Amino acid sequence: MGELDPRLETESKWKQEFREGVVYYLKDGKVRGVLLWNTWGQVDNARAIIGTTRRLE
């Protein structure tokens, strides 16, 4: 959801590499998009961080 442009910087957090995790799309230090990969029930959390500048942990 959000802007999933391959030209943007990405940061990923995987529970199981390339099987379950989240890919964040960043522009100017802000989260512009979030790709949930086999991660269920996190849509509201993803929406909440789009546009924020908080550090991803």
Secondary structure, 3 states (H helix, E strand, C coil): CECCCCCCEEEEEEEECCCEEEEEEEECCEEEEEEEECCCCCHHHHHHHCCCCCCCC
